[in-house]
Amino acid sequence: MKTTALRWVPRSLSLALVALFATLMVGQGPPPLWPLTVNTLLFALLITCLAGLLIAWRWQLAGGLFAMVAIAAFYFMDFAKSSFERFPGGWVFALMFITGLLYVVTAIDRDELSAKLKAKGLPSRPQ
């Protein structure tokens, strides 16, 4: 029961983040895709992170890692864009990383639970 409830925390956060991003895209529109600029690459990394959060609904570990790597690359590129003088701010980007991390934690927790149940001779997927 605890694991099932914990699985819904990152799912709820990912839905809220995707809804927020979609609202902003409807209101402001995406950045121009040509010519290729740093802002276009940052936008692509945000889309990649959000895709990872949605992929994590099915494959928690892979999607969570995908989202964490994408947002970490976003942080690095934005930091490099400022000539390594200003670290990217904003709570949304940190929440994206935390959501990916929660997916990874719940995937590891679920795998450990399955291993413990198999060791006791019980079915690995409790009803």
Secondary structure, DSSP 8 states (H G I E B T S, - for coil): -HHHHHHHHHHHHHHHHHHHHHHHHHHH-----SS--HHHHHHHHHHHHHHHHHHTTT-HHHHHHHHHHHHHHHHHHHHHHTTTSS----HHHHHHHHHHHHHHHHHHHHHHHHHHHHHTTS-SS--
